[in-house]
Amino acid sequence: KAKMNFEDKLAKNIKRDPKSFFAYIRNKRVNKSTIGPLKNDKGELLSSDVETAEALNNYFASVFTRETLDSVPEPMVMASGHEDDLLSDIDITLDMVREELDNLKVGKAPGPDNL
């Protein structure tokens, strides 16, 4: 009965507190996905999480290339029309920034800028 009351409360509060609802749902998932077992270059099974992480890191580091700033190509000009019609000046006021910040949803995860 207590579990049913708790779940009803979570469902009713989903608009105000979606984090709690989804945390509960995520916790109830039966399928717990894992990685492995993996083998190293010698064909030996990796037994620890650290070994698995290092093997994955080494693999991904080997397939991605490092580019230097010398090899970055120049972007193509995609705009057409007269130069006076191009967007060149953007005015952003403090009030515009404040309004956008005020409209951020509190329950959402932050992005790369941690907002």
Backbone as XML, in Angstrom:
<?xml version="1.0"?>
<chain id="A" units="angstrom">
  <residue number="1" name="LYS">
    <atom name="N" x="0.824" y="-1.193" z="0.000"/>
    <atom name="CA" x="0.000" y="0.000" z="0.000"/>
    <atom name="C" x="0.875" y="1.267" z="0.000"/>
  </residue>
  <residue number="2" name="ALA">
    <atom name="N" x="1.924" y="1.250" z="0.805"/>
    <atom name="CA" x="2.821" y="2.406" z="0.864"/>
    <atom name="C" x="3.487" y="2.640" z="-0.489"/>
  </residue>
  <residue number="3" name="LYS">
    <atom name="N" x="3.879" y="1.544" z="-1.157"/>
    <atom name="CA" x="4.506" y="1.659" z="-2.479"/>
    <atom name="C" x="3.539" y="2.286" z="-3.466"/>
  </residue>
  <residue number="4" name="MET">
    <atom name="N" x="2.263" y="1.863" z="-3.424"/>
    <atom name="CA" x="1.263" y="2.400" z="-4.343"/>
    <atom name="C" x="1.043" y="3.892" z="-4.074"/>
  </residue>
  <residue number="5" name="ASN">
    <atom name="N" x="0.987" y="4.283" z="-2.798"/>
    <atom name="CA" x="0.819" y="5.699" z="-2.458"/>
    <atom name="C" x="2.015" y="6.519" z="-2.931"/>
  </residue>
  <residue number="6" name="PHE">
    <atom name="N" x="3.211" y="5.961" z="-2.757"/>
    <atom name="CA" x="4.426" y="6.655" z="-3.203"/>
    <atom name="C" x="4.415" y="6.845" z="-4.713"/>
  </residue>
  <residue number="7" name="GLU">
    <atom name="N" x="4.045" y="5.806" z="-5.464"/>
    <atom name="CA" x="3.995" y="5.897" z="-6.919"/>
    <atom name="C" x="2.925" y="6.875" z="-7.379"/>
  </residue>
  <residue number="8" name="ASP">
    <atom name="N" x="1.773" y="6.897" z="-6.694"/>
    <atom name="CA" x="0.728" y="7.878" z="-7.032"/>
    <atom name="C" x="1.230" y="9.295" z="-6.819"/>
  </residue>
  <residue number="9" name="LYS">
    <atom name="N" x="1.948" y="9.505" z="-5.700"/>
    <atom name="CA" x="2.496" y="10.828" z="-5.407"/>
    <atom name="C" x="3.512" y="11.248" z="-6.476"/>
  </residue>
  <residue number="10" name="LEU">
    <atom name="N" x="4.372" y="10.323" z="-6.891"/>
    <atom name="CA" x="5.344" y="10.621" z="-7.950"/>
    <atom name="C" x="4.635" y="11.015" z="-9.242"/>
  </residue>
  <residue number="11" name="ALA">
    <atom name="N" x="3.585" y="10.265" z="-9.588"/>
    <atom name="CA" x="2.852" y="10.543" z="-10.834"/>
    <atom name="C" x="2.155" y="11.893" z="-10.781"/>
  </residue>
  <residue number="12" name="LYS">
    <atom name="N" x="1.592" y="12.238" z="-9.637"/>
    <atom name="CA" x="0.886" y="13.522" z="-9.503"/>
    <atom name="C" x="1.850" y="14.702" z="-9.552"/>
  </residue>
  <residue number="13" name="ASN">
    <atom name="N" x="3.064" y="14.504" z="-9.063"/>
    <atom name="CA" x="4.042" y="15.597" z="-9.003"/>
    <atom name="C" x="4.999" y="15.618" z="-10.188"/>
  </residue>
  <residue number="14" name="ILE">
    <atom name="N" x="4.701" y="14.870" z="-11.229"/>
    <atom name="CA" x="5.649" y="14.755" z="-12.345"/>
    <atom name="C" x="5.933" y="16.102" z="-13.018"/>
  </residue>
  <residue number="15" name="LYS">
    <atom name="N" x="4.934" y="16.977" z="-13.075"/>
    <atom name="CA" x="5.162" y="18.287" z="-13.714"/>
    <atom name="C" x="6.106" y="19.159" z="-12.887"/>
  </residue>
  <residue number="16" name="ARG">
    <atom name="N" x="5.977" y="19.102" z="-11.562"/>
    <atom name="CA" x="6.809" y="19.926" z="-10.691"/>
    <atom name="C" x="8.151" y="19.298" z="-10.390"/>
  </residue>
  <residue number="17" name="ASP">
    <atom name="N" x="8.194" y="17.954" z="-10.361"/>
    <atom name="CA" x="9.416" y="17.256" z="-9.959"/>
    <atom name="C" x="9.682" y="16.049" z="-10.859"/>
  </residue>
  <residue number="18" name="PRO">
    <atom name="N" x="10.005" y="16.290" z="-12.140"/>
    <atom name="CA" x="10.222" y="15.161" z="-13.056"/>
    <atom name="C" x="11.463" y="14.336" z="-12.713"/>
  </residue>
  <residue number="19" name="LYS">
    <atom name="N" x="12.442" y="14.964" z="-12.059"/>
    <atom name="CA" x="13.672" y="14.233" z="-11.725"/>
    <atom name="C" x="13.378" y="13.041" z="-10.816"/>
  </residue>
  <residue number="20" name="SER">
    <atom name="N" x="12.559" y="13.251" z="-9.801"/>
    <atom name="CA" x="12.247" y="12.172" z="-8.866"/>
    <atom name="C" x="11.523" y="11.031" z="-9.571"/>
  </residue>
  <residue number="21" name="PHE">
    <atom name="N" x="10.588" y="11.389" z="-10.441"/>
    <atom name="CA" x="9.835" y="10.359" z="-11.168"/>
    <atom name="C" x="10.766" y="9.503" z="-12.015"/>
  </residue>
  <residue number="22" name="PHE">
    <atom name="N" x="11.610" y="10.153" z="-12.808"/>
    <atom name="CA" x="12.473" y="9.400" z="-13.710"/>
    <atom name="C" x="13.583" y="8.660" z="-12.959"/>
  </residue>
  <residue number="23" name="ALA">
    <atom name="N" x="14.016" y="9.185" z="-11.822"/>
    <atom name="CA" x="14.991" y="8.466" z="-10.999"/>
    <atom name="C" x="14.366" y="7.172" z="-10.478"/>
  </residue>
  <residue number="24" name="TYR">
    <atom name="N" x="13.122" y="7.232" z="-10.066"/>
    <atom name="CA" x="12.423" y="6.044" z="-9.578"/>
    <atom name="C" x="12.256" y="5.021" z="-10.696"/>
  </residue>
  <residue number="25" name="ILE">
    <atom name="N" x="11.840" y="5.483" z="-11.868"/>
    <atom name="CA" x="11.656" y="4.589" z="-13.020"/>
    <atom name="C" x="12.984" y="3.954" z="-13.419"/>
  </residue>
  <residue number="26" name="ARG">
    <atom name="N" x="14.037" y="4.745" z="-13.457"/>
    <atom name="CA" x="15.358" y="4.232" z="-13.835"/>
    <atom name="C" x="15.831" y="3.169" z="-12.836"/>
  </residue>
  <residue number="27" name="ASN">
    <atom name="N" x="15.514" y="3.378" z="-11.572"/>
    <atom name="CA" x="15.907" y="2.432" z="-10.539"/>
    <atom name="C" x="15.150" y="1.109" z="-10.658"/>
  </residue>
  <residue number="28" name="LYS">
    <atom name="N" x="13.949" y="1.144" z="-11.208"/>
    <atom name="CA" x="13.117" y="-0.059" z="-11.313"/>
    <atom name="C" x="13.391" y="-0.871" z="-12.576"/>
  </residue>
  <residue number="29" name="ARG">
    <atom name="N" x="14.231" y="-0.373" z="-13.450"/>
    <atom name="CA" x="14.534" y="-1.111" z="-14.678"/>
    <atom name="C" x="15.181" y="-2.446" z="-14.354"/>
  </residue>
  <residue number="30" name="VAL">
    <atom name="N" x="14.726" y="-3.482" z="-15.036"/>
    <atom name="CA" x="15.265" y="-4.819" z="-14.817"/>
    <atom name="C" x="16.580" y="-4.990" z="-15.573"/>
  </residue>
  <residue number="31" name="ASN">
    <atom name="N" x="16.655" y="-4.419" z="-16.734"/>
    <atom name="CA" x="17.813" y="-4.580" z="-17.605"/>
    <atom name="C" x="18.940" y="-3.658" z="-17.144"/>
  </residue>
  <residue number="32" name="LYS">
    <atom name="N" x="19.932" y="-4.203" z="-16.539"/>
    <atom name="CA" x="21.123" y="-3.443" z="-16.150"/>
    <atom name="C" x="22.215" y="-3.766" z="-17.166"/>
  </residue>
  <residue number="33" name="SER">
    <atom name="N" x="22.489" y="-2.836" z="-18.063"/>
    <atom name="CA" x="23.450" y="-3.117" z="-19.130"/>
    <atom name="C" x="24.879" y="-2.957" z="-18.619"/>
  </residue>
  <residue number="34" name="THR">
    <atom name="N" x="25.726" y="-3.842" z="-19.071"/>
    <atom name="CA" x="27.139" y="-3.797" z="-18.722"/>
    <atom name="C" x="27.963" y="-3.973" z="-19.986"/>
  </residue>
  <residue number="35" name="ILE">
    <atom name="N" x="29.242" y="-3.718" z="-19.873"/>
    <atom name="CA" x="30.158" y="-3.899" z="-20.987"/>
    <atom name="C" x="31.059" y="-5.076" z="-20.655"/>
  </residue>
  <residue number="36" name="GLY">
    <atom name="N" x="31.240" y="-5.923" z="-21.637"/>
    <atom name="CA" x="32.201" y="-6.993" z="-21.427"/>
    <atom name="C" x="31.560" y="-8.346" z="-21.437"/>
  </residue>
  <residue number="37" name="PRO">
    <atom name="N" x="32.323" y="-9.345" z="-21.210"/>
    <atom name="CA" x="33.763" y="-9.280" z="-20.965"/>
    <atom name="C" x="34.524" y="-8.973" z="-22.263"/>
  </residue>
  <residue number="38" name="LEU">
    <atom name="N" x="35.609" y="-8.259" z="-22.120"/>
    <atom name="CA" x="36.453" y="-7.917" z="-23.263"/>
    <atom name="C" x="37.767" y="-8.670" z="-23.173"/>
  </residue>
  <residue number="39" name="LYS">
    <atom name="N" x="38.405" y="-8.795" z="-24.334"/>
    <atom name="CA" x="39.731" y="-9.411" z="-24.384"/>
    <atom name="C" x="40.746" y="-8.355" z="-24.784"/>
  </residue>
  <residue number="40" name="ASN">
    <atom name="N" x="41.957" y="-8.484" z="-24.260"/>
    <atom name="CA" x="43.019" y="-7.555" z="-24.640"/>
    <atom name="C" x="43.687" y="-8.040" z="-25.931"/>
  </residue>
  <residue number="41" name="ASP">
    <atom name="N" x="44.755" y="-7.358" z="-26.322"/>
    <atom name="CA" x="45.454" y="-7.698" z="-27.566"/>
    <atom name="C" x="46.014" y="-9.114" z="-27.566"/>
  </residue>
  <residue number="42" name="LYS">
    <atom name="N" x="46.290" y="-9.652" z="-26.377"/>
    <atom name="CA" x="46.851" y="-10.998" z="-26.255"/>
    <atom name="C" x="45.774" y="-12.070" z="-26.176"/>
  </residue>
  <residue number="43" name="GLY">
    <atom name="N" x="44.491" y="-11.644" z="-26.222"/>
    <atom name="CA" x="43.395" y="-12.597" z="-26.141"/>
    <atom name="C" x="42.996" y="-12.963" z="-24.725"/>
  </residue>
  <residue number="44" name="GLU">
    <atom name="N" x="43.539" y="-12.267" z="-23.731"/>
    <atom name="CA" x="43.222" y="-12.553" z="-22.333"/>
    <atom name="C" x="41.977" y="-11.764" z="-21.913"/>
  </residue>
  <residue number="45" name="LEU">
    <atom name="N" x="41.100" y="-12.398" z="-21.129"/>
    <atom name="CA" x="39.910" y="-11.719" z="-20.633"/>
    <atom name="C" x="40.296" y="-10.654" z="-19.626"/>
  </residue>
  <residue number="46" name="LEU">
    <atom name="N" x="39.674" y="-9.497" z="-19.747"/>
    <atom name="CA" x="39.921" y="-8.416" z="-18.799"/>
    <atom name="C" x="38.977" y="-8.598" z="-17.621"/>
  </residue>
  <residue number="47" name="SER">
    <atom name="N" x="39.528" y="-8.546" z="-16.417"/>
    <atom name="CA" x="38.722" y="-8.875" z="-15.247"/>
    <atom name="C" x="38.228" y="-7.658" z="-14.470"/>
  </residue>
  <residue number="48" name="SER">
    <atom name="N" x="38.906" y="-6.541" z="-14.551"/>
    <atom name="CA" x="38.505" y="-5.394" z="-13.730"/>
    <atom name="C" x="37.929" y="-4.273" z="-14.596"/>
  </residue>
  <residue number="49" name="ASP">
    <atom name="N" x="37.181" y="-3.406" z="-13.944"/>
    <atom name="CA" x="36.616" y="-2.242" z="-14.634"/>
    <atom name="C" x="37.716" y="-1.329" z="-15.151"/>
  </residue>
  <residue number="50" name="VAL">
    <atom name="N" x="38.802" y="-1.218" z="-14.393"/>
    <atom name="CA" x="39.918" y="-0.356" z="-14.801"/>
    <atom name="C" x="40.554" y="-0.891" z="-16.089"/>
  </residue>
  <residue number="51" name="GLU">
    <atom name="N" x="40.773" y="-2.201" z="-16.152"/>
    <atom name="CA" x="41.350" y="-2.798" z="-17.362"/>
    <atom name="C" x="40.421" y="-2.597" z="-18.563"/>
  </residue>
  <residue number="52" name="THR">
    <atom name="N" x="39.120" y="-2.767" z="-18.346"/>
    <atom name="CA" x="38.146" y="-2.584" z="-19.424"/>
    <atom name="C" x="38.155" y="-1.136" z="-19.903"/>
  </residue>
  <residue number="53" name="ALA">
    <atom name="N" x="38.166" y="-0.189" z="-18.959"/>
    <atom name="CA" x="38.186" y="1.231" z="-19.319"/>
    <atom name="C" x="39.451" y="1.574" z="-20.102"/>
  </residue>
  <residue number="54" name="GLU">
    <atom name="N" x="40.593" y="1.047" z="-19.673"/>
    <atom name="CA" x="41.849" y="1.319" z="-20.377"/>
    <atom name="C" x="41.831" y="0.724" z="-21.783"/>
  </residue>
  <residue number="55" name="ALA">
    <atom name="N" x="41.267" y="-0.481" z="-21.934"/>
    <atom name="CA" x="41.197" y="-1.112" z="-23.253"/>
    <atom name="C" x="40.303" y="-0.296" z="-24.190"/>
  </residue>
  <residue number="56" name="LEU">
    <atom name="N" x="39.160" y="0.162" z="-23.691"/>
    <atom name="CA" x="38.268" y="0.985" z="-24.517"/>
    <atom name="C" x="38.936" y="2.311" z="-24.863"/>
  </residue>
  <residue number="57" name="ASN">
    <atom name="N" x="39.614" y="2.922" z="-23.904"/>
    <atom name="CA" x="40.306" y="4.178" z="-24.153"/>
    <atom name="C" x="41.384" y="4.003" z="-25.224"/>
  </residue>
  <residue number="58" name="ASN">
    <atom name="N" x="42.162" y="2.940" z="-25.113"/>
    <atom name="CA" x="43.212" y="2.682" z="-26.110"/>
    <atom name="C" x="42.620" y="2.462" z="-27.492"/>
  </residue>
  <residue number="59" name="TYR">
    <atom name="N" x="41.497" y="1.737" z="-27.555"/>
    <atom name="CA" x="40.870" y="1.488" z="-28.860"/>
    <atom name="C" x="40.391" y="2.799" z="-29.483"/>
  </residue>
  <residue number="60" name="PHE">
    <atom name="N" x="39.634" y="3.589" z="-28.711"/>
    <atom name="CA" x="39.101" y="4.823" z="-29.280"/>
    <atom name="C" x="40.213" y="5.806" z="-29.625"/>
  </residue>
  <residue number="61" name="ALA">
    <atom name="N" x="41.273" y="5.839" z="-28.840"/>
    <atom name="CA" x="42.400" y="6.713" z="-29.161"/>
    <atom name="C" x="43.073" y="6.281" z="-30.458"/>
  </residue>
  <residue number="62" name="SER">
    <atom name="N" x="43.033" y="4.983" z="-30.762"/>
    <atom name="CA" x="43.690" y="4.499" z="-31.974"/>
    <atom name="C" x="42.881" y="4.780" z="-33.235"/>
  </residue>
  <residue number="63" name="VAL">
    <atom name="N" x="41.559" y="4.906" z="-33.121"/>
    <atom name="CA" x="40.744" y="5.099" z="-34.323"/>
    <atom name="C" x="40.452" y="6.558" z="-34.625"/>
  </residue>
  <residue number="64" name="PHE">
    <atom name="N" x="40.691" y="7.441" z="-33.674"/>
    <atom name="CA" x="40.479" y="8.862" z="-33.930"/>
    <atom name="C" x="41.815" y="9.522" z="-34.206"/>
  </residue>
  <residue number="65" name="THR">
    <atom name="N" x="41.800" y="10.463" z="-35.153"/>
    <atom name="CA" x="43.035" y="11.146" z="-35.515"/>
    <atom name="C" x="43.128" y="12.474" z="-34.787"/>
  </residue>
  <residue number="66" name="ARG">
    <atom name="N" x="44.336" y="12.873" z="-34.532"/>
    <atom name="CA" x="44.558" y="14.194" z="-33.948"/>
    <atom name="C" x="44.857" y="15.164" z="-35.090"/>
  </residue>
  <residue number="67" name="GLU">
    <atom name="N" x="44.121" y="16.251" z="-35.106"/>
    <atom name="CA" x="44.348" y="17.259" z="-36.140"/>
    <atom name="C" x="45.032" y="18.458" z="-35.520"/>
  </residue>
  <residue number="68" name="THR">
    <atom name="N" x="45.946" y="19.008" z="-36.266"/>
    <atom name="CA" x="46.592" y="20.239" z="-35.816"/>
    <atom name="C" x="45.852" y="21.404" z="-36.437"/>
  </residue>
  <residue number="69" name="LEU">
    <atom name="N" x="46.072" y="22.575" z="-35.897"/>
    <atom name="CA" x="45.409" y="23.761" z="-36.444"/>
    <atom name="C" x="45.888" y="24.060" z="-37.864"/>
  </residue>
  <residue number="70" name="ASP">
    <atom name="N" x="47.041" y="23.513" z="-38.236"/>
    <atom name="CA" x="47.562" y="23.730" z="-39.584"/>
    <atom name="C" x="46.729" y="23.020" z="-40.636"/>
  </residue>
  <residue number="71" name="SER">
    <atom name="N" x="46.037" y="21.947" z="-40.251"/>
    <atom name="CA" x="45.310" y="21.156" z="-41.241"/>
    <atom name="C" x="43.813" y="21.457" z="-41.285"/>
  </residue>
  <residue number="72" name="VAL">
    <atom name="N" x="43.350" y="22.457" z="-40.528"/>
    <atom name="CA" x="41.930" y="22.793" z="-40.536"/>
    <atom name="C" x="41.619" y="23.554" z="-41.831"/>
  </residue>
  <residue number="73" name="PRO">
    <atom name="N" x="40.652" y="23.069" z="-42.627"/>
    <atom name="CA" x="40.355" y="23.746" z="-43.887"/>
    <atom name="C" x="39.613" y="25.064" z="-43.670"/>
  </residue>
  <residue number="74" name="GLU">
    <atom name="N" x="39.745" y="25.948" z="-44.615"/>
    <atom name="CA" x="39.019" y="27.216" z="-44.583"/>
    <atom name="C" x="37.550" y="26.939" z="-44.900"/>
  </residue>
  <residue number="75" name="PRO">
    <atom name="N" x="36.630" y="27.549" z="-44.152"/>
    <atom name="CA" x="35.207" y="27.317" z="-44.445"/>
    <atom name="C" x="34.797" y="27.980" z="-45.758"/>
  </residue>
  <residue number="76" name="MET">
    <atom name="N" x="33.866" y="27.350" z="-46.446"/>
    <atom name="CA" x="33.358" y="27.911" z="-47.693"/>
    <atom name="C" x="32.361" y="29.021" z="-47.364"/>
  </residue>
  <residue number="77" name="VAL">
    <atom name="N" x="32.327" y="30.051" z="-48.189"/>
    <atom name="CA" x="31.347" y="31.117" z="-48.028"/>
    <atom name="C" x="30.024" y="30.591" z="-48.567"/>
  </residue>
  <residue number="78" name="MET">
    <atom name="N" x="29.019" y="30.545" z="-47.704"/>
    <atom name="CA" x="27.738" y="29.963" z="-48.080"/>
    <atom name="C" x="26.681" y="31.027" z="-48.380"/>
  </residue>
  <residue number="79" name="ALA">
    <atom name="N" x="26.955" y="32.280" z="-48.008"/>
    <atom name="CA" x="25.960" y="33.331" z="-48.187"/>
    <atom name="C" x="25.905" y="33.773" z="-49.640"/>
  </residue>
  <residue number="80" name="SER">
    <atom name="N" x="24.729" y="34.166" z="-50.022"/>
    <atom name="CA" x="24.575" y="34.724" z="-51.372"/>
    <atom name="C" x="23.841" y="36.048" z="-51.236"/>
  </residue>
  <residue number="81" name="GLY">
    <atom name="N" x="23.988" y="36.883" z="-52.206"/>
    <atom name="CA" x="23.340" y="38.180" z="-52.162"/>
    <atom name="C" x="24.340" y="39.281" z="-51.931"/>
  </residue>
  <residue number="82" name="HIS">
    <atom name="N" x="23.817" y="40.453" z="-51.667"/>
    <atom name="CA" x="24.646" y="41.631" z="-51.476"/>
    <atom name="C" x="25.254" y="41.628" z="-50.082"/>
  </residue>
  <residue number="83" name="GLU">
    <atom name="N" x="26.466" y="42.156" z="-49.956"/>
    <atom name="CA" x="27.181" y="42.175" z="-48.689"/>
    <atom name="C" x="26.429" y="42.955" z="-47.619"/>
  </residue>
  <residue number="84" name="ASP">
    <atom name="N" x="25.685" y="43.992" z="-48.010"/>
    <atom name="CA" x="24.924" y="44.785" z="-47.039"/>
    <atom name="C" x="23.774" y="43.988" z="-46.419"/>
  </residue>
  <residue number="85" name="ASP">
    <atom name="N" x="23.342" y="42.907" z="-47.073"/>
    <atom name="CA" x="22.230" y="42.104" z="-46.571"/>
    <atom name="C" x="22.685" y="41.014" z="-45.598"/>
  </residue>
  <residue number="86" name="LEU">
    <atom name="N" x="23.994" y="40.815" z="-45.458"/>
    <atom name="CA" x="24.498" y="39.756" z="-44.588"/>
    <atom name="C" x="24.356" y="40.143" z="-43.123"/>
  </residue>
  <residue number="87" name="LEU">
    <atom name="N" x="24.134" y="39.162" z="-42.283"/>
    <atom name="CA" x="24.047" y="39.383" z="-40.848"/>
    <atom name="C" x="25.454" y="39.588" z="-40.315"/>
  </residue>
  <residue number="88" name="SER">
    <atom name="N" x="25.749" y="40.785" z="-39.884"/>
    <atom name="CA" x="27.105" y="41.060" z="-39.420"/>
    <atom name="C" x="27.137" y="41.598" z="-37.998"/>
  </residue>
  <residue number="89" name="ASP">
    <atom name="N" x="26.082" y="42.255" z="-37.570"/>
    <atom name="CA" x="26.029" y="42.799" z="-36.213"/>
    <atom name="C" x="24.871" y="42.158" z="-35.463"/>
  </residue>
  <residue number="90" name="ILE">
    <atom name="N" x="25.166" y="41.698" z="-34.263"/>
    <atom name="CA" x="24.137" y="41.105" z="-33.417"/>
    <atom name="C" x="24.156" y="41.856" z="-32.095"/>
  </residue>
  <residue number="91" name="ASP">
    <atom name="N" x="23.036" y="42.414" z="-31.727"/>
    <atom name="CA" x="22.933" y="43.148" z="-30.470"/>
    <atom name="C" x="22.225" y="42.272" z="-29.445"/>
  </residue>
  <residue number="92" name="ILE">
    <atom name="N" x="22.927" y="41.967" z="-28.357"/>
    <atom name="CA" x="22.360" y="41.179" z="-27.272"/>
    <atom name="C" x="22.446" y="42.024" z="-26.012"/>
  </residue>
  <residue number="93" name="THR">
    <atom name="N" x="21.290" y="42.282" z="-25.426"/>
    <atom name="CA" x="21.245" y="43.121" z="-24.230"/>
    <atom name="C" x="21.251" y="42.272" z="-22.971"/>
  </residue>
  <residue number="94" name="LEU">
    <atom name="N" x="21.544" y="42.908" z="-21.862"/>
    <atom name="CA" x="21.522" y="42.234" z="-20.571"/>
    <atom name="C" x="20.119" y="41.706" z="-20.265"/>
  </residue>
  <residue number="95" name="ASP">
    <atom name="N" x="19.096" y="42.481" z="-20.620"/>
    <atom name="CA" x="17.714" y="42.038" z="-20.393"/>
    <atom name="C" x="17.380" y="40.795" z="-21.207"/>
  </residue>
  <residue number="96" name="MET">
    <atom name="N" x="17.892" y="40.695" z="-22.424"/>
    <atom name="CA" x="17.647" y="39.505" z="-23.254"/>
    <atom name="C" x="18.280" y="38.274" z="-22.607"/>
  </residue>
  <residue number="97" name="VAL">
    <atom name="N" x="19.485" y="38.435" z="-22.108"/>
    <atom name="CA" x="20.183" y="37.317" z="-21.459"/>
    <atom name="C" x="19.443" y="36.924" z="-20.182"/>
  </residue>
  <residue number="98" name="ARG">
    <atom name="N" x="19.044" y="37.911" z="-19.382"/>
    <atom name="CA" x="18.334" y="37.644" z="-18.127"/>
    <atom name="C" x="17.025" y="36.899" z="-18.402"/>
  </residue>
  <residue number="99" name="GLU">
    <atom name="N" x="16.304" y="37.307" z="-19.430"/>
    <atom name="CA" x="15.033" y="36.656" z="-19.769"/>
    <atom name="C" x="15.254" y="35.186" z="-20.155"/>
  </residue>
  <residue number="100" name="GLU">
    <atom name="N" x="16.292" y="34.925" z="-20.945"/>
    <atom name="CA" x="16.588" y="33.535" z="-21.329"/>
    <atom name="C" x="16.985" y="32.703" z="-20.117"/>
  </residue>
  <residue number="101" name="LEU">
    <atom name="N" x="17.790" y="33.279" z="-19.227"/>
    <atom name="CA" x="18.196" y="32.560" z="-18.021"/>
    <atom name="C" x="17.003" y="32.281" z="-17.107"/>
  </residue>
  <residue number="102" name="ASP">
    <atom name="N" x="16.092" y="33.243" z="-17.010"/>
    <atom name="CA" x="14.891" y="33.048" z="-16.187"/>
    <atom name="C" x="13.992" y="31.951" z="-16.741"/>
  </residue>
  <residue number="103" name="ASN">
    <atom name="N" x="14.062" y="31.701" z="-18.047"/>
    <atom name="CA" x="13.206" y="30.693" z="-18.676"/>
    <atom name="C" x="13.813" y="29.291" z="-18.682"/>
  </residue>
  <residue number="104" name="LEU">
    <atom name="N" x="15.036" y="29.139" z="-18.132"/>
    <atom name="CA" x="15.642" y="27.816" z="-18.062"/>
    <atom name="C" x="14.860" y="26.940" z="-17.091"/>
  </residue>
  <residue number="105" name="LYS">
    <atom name="N" x="14.670" y="25.680" z="-17.451"/>
    <atom name="CA" x="13.957" y="24.746" z="-16.593"/>
    <atom name="C" x="14.905" y="24.215" z="-15.519"/>
  </residue>
  <residue number="106" name="VAL">
    <atom name="N" x="14.491" y="24.324" z="-14.283"/>
    <atom name="CA" x="15.324" y="23.950" z="-13.143"/>
    <atom name="C" x="15.608" y="22.451" z="-13.136"/>
  </residue>
  <residue number="107" name="GLY">
    <atom name="N" x="14.652" y="21.630" z="-13.567"/>
    <atom name="CA" x="14.795" y="20.183" z="-13.500"/>
    <atom name="C" x="15.612" y="19.576" z="-14.617"/>
  </residue>
  <residue number="108" name="LYS">
    <atom name="N" x="16.085" y="20.371" z="-15.541"/>
    <atom name="CA" x="16.844" y="19.841" z="-16.675"/>
    <atom name="C" x="18.327" y="19.741" z="-16.342"/>
  </residue>
  <residue number="109" name="ALA">
    <atom name="N" x="18.985" y="18.787" z="-16.975"/>
    <atom name="CA" x="20.422" y="18.614" z="-16.778"/>
    <atom name="C" x="21.165" y="19.749" z="-17.473"/>
  </residue>
  <residue number="110" name="PRO">
    <atom name="N" x="22.305" y="20.171" z="-16.918"/>
    <atom name="CA" x="23.064" y="21.247" z="-17.551"/>
    <atom name="C" x="23.762" y="20.758" z="-18.817"/>
  </residue>
  <residue number="111" name="GLY">
    <atom name="N" x="24.028" y="21.683" z="-19.692"/>
    <atom name="CA" x="24.758" y="21.372" z="-20.904"/>
    <atom name="C" x="26.243" y="21.559" z="-20.681"/>
  </residue>
  <residue number="112" name="PRO">
    <atom name="N" x="27.010" y="21.636" z="-21.758"/>
    <atom name="CA" x="28.462" y="21.786" z="-21.629"/>
    <atom name="C" x="28.870" y="23.072" z="-20.914"/>
  </residue>
  <residue number="113" name="ASP">
    <atom name="N" x="27.977" y="24.082" z="-20.929"/>
    <atom name="CA" x="28.287" y="25.342" z="-20.259"/>
    <atom name="C" x="27.859" y="25.329" z="-18.789"/>
  </residue>
  <residue number="114" name="ASN">
    <atom name="N" x="27.358" y="24.166" z="-18.312"/>
    <atom name="CA" x="26.909" y="23.980" z="-16.929"/>
    <atom name="C" x="25.755" y="24.883" z="-16.513"/>
  </residue>
  <residue number="115" name="LEU">
    <atom name="N" x="24.983" y="25.358" z="-17.494"/>
    <atom name="CA" x="23.778" y="26.150" z="-17.158"/>
    <atom name="C" x="22.571" y="25.256" z="-17.199"/>
  </residue>
</chain>
